[in-house]
Amino acid sequence: MLRVAVLSLHTSPLVQPGVGDGGGMNVYVRELVSALAHAGVDCTTYTRTWRDDLPAEVMIEPNHKVVHIPAGAIDMPKGDMISIVPQFTEGVLDHINAHGGTDVIHANYWLSGLSGHSLKHELDVPLVSTFHTFARVKAEGGDPESEFREQSETEVIGCSDAICVSCTEEERQFLSLYGNPPGKIEIVAPGVEHAFFAPGDKRGARKALELGSGPVLLFVGRIQPLKGADVAVRSLAELGRKDAVLLIVGGASGTEGETELAHVHSLIEELGVEGQVRFVAPQPHHILSTYYRAADVVLVPSRSESFGLVALEAAACGIPVVATAVGGLLNIIEDGRTGFLVPDRQPDIFARHIATILDDPSVAVNMSAQAAERAKAYTWSFAAARLRRAYSDLTSRDRVECK
């Protein structure tokens, strides 16, 4: 049986998305590893111990366990975690050696990539890297990262035997900004759990959430400048409909999270939409389907987005999405058919597209049907099948040598 060590240093797949640094990557790692396990791959996910009462190992299901590696203080901010990469790496190495080795290292995010880089050489196994976000892509969107992160990503890219990207747009961005890597580029699109995320009864969902019959706009995501909750609020104000409600589902995240949350509250007061915005604490992932079904439109006004799981989950529920025309959102959304794409995060254009969906029932119905149909192509089992083939191929090839 193929054995894979999955690294997710800074955030655990067991953490609820929308809390702290938990987001789409948590869902990606958890669901993809589960699908790999179902496909007969023996997967161990290594993450940093993030709570005092955690067991050393958690068996999620057959072929799928999570191992907690003590490394640094429990409440250590993500920005400080570079200092504990060696400690984390040593803990992972000890566990792998004590349990019969591994065939592949798969690192998620650049911090895990640094650990994976070292482990590749210690164990002489292939390194697969999924960055989820790239420093140069974020810089293009107005969110520059440190020079150290950019240099570290470049080093990991130069040693990776395969680099996973989520879609053709992310592949295009990668090649444009980093050039051809020495390893293979694998397009492994995330999936959606269709048992949870599917079209359903809007009235029932609204009753469950104690919502009225007026228009409902939905923003799901961590509250940080990158994700654009402020753009969602400005779009609501531009819409000019007093019967419309905006739900913001998520919590403050990162070093700027609390400041951004205060900014959004101030903006709500400034624009006079206090009674129209409702903040909702982060929800268990499967519960989000109720929020999607209750909405008329889902807003994804991110500055950059490698893929956009929120947009895909909304589409799977048959809800039109109005999103920024960036990254993977360009692949998920067919402009004018399953939703609308907005250049430069302009609230007035967001509002115009929202109004089109709200004011024309035929547009809403057609977009709903097309979005749900398009989302059917994205499954975790298909993603796992592609990745399993990539793993098997790498184990029989020569390793990439560090540049």
N, C-alpha and C positions, 0 to 999 in steps of 0.2 A: 504494500500500500504506500502510495506517495505521501511523504510527510512534509508539512509546510509550517514554518515558524513565522507567524504574522506579528509584526511589531506595530504597536499603537501606543507609543511612549506617553504622550501628553494628555490623552483622554481615553477613557475606557469605553468599549462598546456597550458596557452595562449601564453607563450614565445616561440619564434621560436627555434627549436632545432639547436644546433651548435653555439648559442650565449651565452656567459658567462657560467653559470652552466646548461644551457638547453641542454638536450640530449635525449637519448632513454626513460628516465623516463617520460619526458614531453609527448612524444607520447603515452607511455603506459597509463598514467593517463587519458589523453584526450580521447583516442579511447576506452579504456575499460569502462570509465564512460558513454560515449555516448552509447555504446552497452547495458550497464545496464539500462540506461534510456529508450532505445527502448524496453527493455524486461519488462518494467513496474516497475522498481525500482526508487524511488524518491531519487536522488543523489544531495548532495551539497558538492562541493569541496572548502575547505578552504585553502587559500594560503596567504603568506605575501604580503602586499602592496609593489609593486616593482617599481611604477612610481607615480609621484605626481598627474597626471591627471586621475587616474583610478576611475571609479565609485565604490561605495561600493559593488554593486552586478551586475553581468552580467548574464542574462538569455541566455544560449547557445541554448537551445531547450527545449521542454516540458520535465519535470522531471530532468533537468540538468542545474544547475546554479553554478557559481563561486563567492565566497564571498572573498573580500579582507580585511584582518585583519591588521590594523596599528600595526607595531612592529619593532622598531629600525629604523635606518637611511635607506633611500632609497637605497643607494649604499653600504650597509654593505656587506663585504666579507662573503662567506659561513663559513669560519673558525671562524668567530666571532659570529655566530648566536646562539650558545649554550646559550649566555647571554639573548636572547630575547624569549626563549622557554616559560617561565612563562607568559610573556605578551601576546604572541600569544595564549597560552592555555586559558587564561582568556577571551580574545576576542572571541574565538570559543565557549567557554562555555556560555557566555552571549548571543551570537546569537542563539545557539541551544535552550536555555531555553526560549528565546523570541519568538521562532517559533515552539513551540509544541514538542520539544524533538527529539530524534533519536533512532533507534533500534540497530544500529551497528556503531562502529568507525572503520574505515579502514585507517591505517597509512602507508605512503610511505616514506621510508628512515629512518635512525635511529633518526634524529632530530624530525621528525614527530612522531616517536615511543615514544619518551620521553613525548611529549604532549599527545599522545593517552593513554599512561599509566596512567597519571593523570586523564584524562577525563573518562576513564573506571570506576575509583573508584568514581568520582564525580557523574556520571550519572547512574551507575550500569547497564552497557550494555556491550556486548561482544567486545573484541578488536581483530581485524584482522591486522596482520603486514606483509607488503611486504618490505623487506630491499633493494632490488635491487642490493646492493653490501654488502658483509660482511667483517668486518675488518680482520678476520683471513684468509679469502680467498685472500684478497688483499695482506696481508703480505706474503703468500706463493708465490705470483707472483712477489714479490720484491717491493711492495708499502705499507710499514707498516703505520698503522694509530696510533693515540694516544691511550695510555692505558685507558684514560677516555672514548673514543668512544667504545673500546672493552668491558669495564665494563658496559657501558650504554646499548649496544646491548644485553648483557647477561641478564640484568635486564628486558628489554622489552620482550625478548624471554621467560623468566620465568613467565611472566604475560599474554602473548598472548593466546587467546583462539584458534586461528588458525594462522599459518604462511604459507604464500603463496610463493612457489618457482616456477620457470618457466619451469623446466624440470627435468628429472630423474637424470641428472648429477649434477645439483645444489642441489637436494635432497641428493645425495650421499655425496657431499662435506659438506653439512650442518651436516648430521648425524656423519660424520667422525670427524668434528672439534668441534661440540657443543653437540653431543649426542642426545638422545631422549628428545624432549621438553615436557612439561606438556600438551600443547595444540596439536591440530591436525596439521599435515602437509598436505597442499593442493597443488597439482600441477596444476597451472593455466598458461598454455602456452600463451604468447602473440600472437596476430594475425597480419594480414596484410590486408590493405584495397585493395582488389583485383580490385576494380574499377579504382584505380590509378596505382597500381603496377602489371603489366601484360606484357607479351612479346609484343614487338612493332617493328616498323621499325627503324633499326639501322642507315640507311642512312639519314632518316628524322631527327633523333635525332642529328646526327653529324652536319647536315646542320644548325639546330637551334642553336647549340653551337659553330659553326664556327670551326669545327674540320676537319682535313683531313682524308685520307683513311688509314693512318698508324695505328699500334697497339695503343690502348688506355687502360691504366691501371687507376683504380679509387680507391681513398681512401676517405671515407666519415666519418667524425667524428671530435670531438673537438681536438684541438692541445694541447696535454698534454702528458707527458711521458707514461702514462698508455696505450694510444691508439696506439702509435707506428708509427707515420708518418715518423719518421727517418728510421724505418725498411723498409717502402715502398720505400723511396728514395734509400736506399742501394740495395734493390732488383732490382730497375730499373737500377742502375749502374752495378750490377752483370749480368743482362740480356744482356747487351752489344749491344743493338740495337739502333742505332742513329735515326731510324724512329719512335721509340716508345715515347709516351707522357704519363706522369703521371698527373692526375688531383687530387688535394687535396682540397676537399670541406669541409670547416669548419673554425672556428675561434679559437684564443687562449682562453684557459679556465683554471680557477683555479689559485692558487698562483704561479704555475710554468709555466703557459701558455705562457707568453711573452718570458721567458727564453728558453722554448722549441722551440718556433717559430724562435727565433734567431739562435738556434742550428741547426734547419732544414735548414735554409737559408745558414748557414756556411757550412753545410755538402754538400749541392747541389753544392756550389762553389768548395769545396775540391775534390769532385768526378767528376767534369767536366760535369755535366748534366744540366747546367743553362738553356739551350734552350729547355729542355725536360720536365720541371716541370711547371705546371700552377696552381697558387693558385686561388681558387674561394671562394668568401664570402659565409657564410651560406645562404642556400636557403629555401624558403617556402617548407614545407614537401612534398606536392604533386608534386612540380617541380622536386624533386630528381629523379622521374621516368625517366625523359628525360636523366639525367646523367647516370643512370644505363643502359638504352637501348643503349646509345652511347658507352659503354665500352665493351671491349673484356673480361676483367677479373676485378673482384673487390677484393681488398686486405683488410683483417681484421687482422692486426698483433698485437692484443691487448695482454697485459701481463695477464689479467684476464677478463672474460666476463661472467656475470651471464646468459645472453641469447644470445644477438647479433642480434638486430633488423636490422641492416644494412645488415648482411648476409642473413636474411630472405627476406628482400625487394628485394635485388639483385636476389636471387633465384626465387622469384615470377615473376621477369622480364625476367627470363630465362638466367641469366648471371652466369657463373661459378665463384665460390669464392675460393680463396686461403687464408687460415686463420691459425692462431695459434691453436694448439690442446689443447684448454683450455675450461673449463666451458661449457656453453650452446652451443658453436660452435661444440662440439662433438656430440650433438643431431641434430643440424640443417643440418650439412654437412655429407654426406656419402662419405668418403674418396675414391677417384678414380671413383666415380659414379656421384656425383653432384658438385664436386670440390675436393680440396686437403687440407689436414691438415698437418701442419708443427710443429714438436717439437722444443721447445726452440727458436722460432722466428729467425731462421737462414736464412739470406738473400740469401745465395747461393742456399738453398733448395727452398725458395720461387721462385727464378729466374728459377730454373729448371722446376718447375711445371708450371710457367707462360709460359715458352717456349713450353712445351708439348701442352698446349691449343692453343697457337698461331700457332704452326707449323703443327698441325694435325687437319684439318677441321672436320674430322669425330669425333674426341674426343670432340671438341667444340660443335658440333651439338648435340651429344648424351648427353653431360653434361647439355646443355641448356634445352633440353626436360625433362630430369630427374629432374633437379632442379625446374623447373616450376611446374611439376606434384606433387613433394613432398611438395612444398609450399602451394598447395591448401588445405592441411589438417589444416592449421593454419588460423583461422578466429576469429575476435573479438566477434562475436555472440556466438561462441562455448565457448570462454573464459568467457563471461558474464553468460552463462547458468550454467557453473560449479560454478562460484562464487556466483550466486544467490542461488543455492542449499546449498552451504556452509553457507551463511548468514542465511538462513531459519533454517538450522539445529542448528546453534549456539544459536539462540534466544529461542530455546526450551530446552536447556541443562543448567546444572549448570556451573557457571563461573569458570575458572581456578583461583586458589588462588595464590597470589604472593609467590615465594619461600623465 
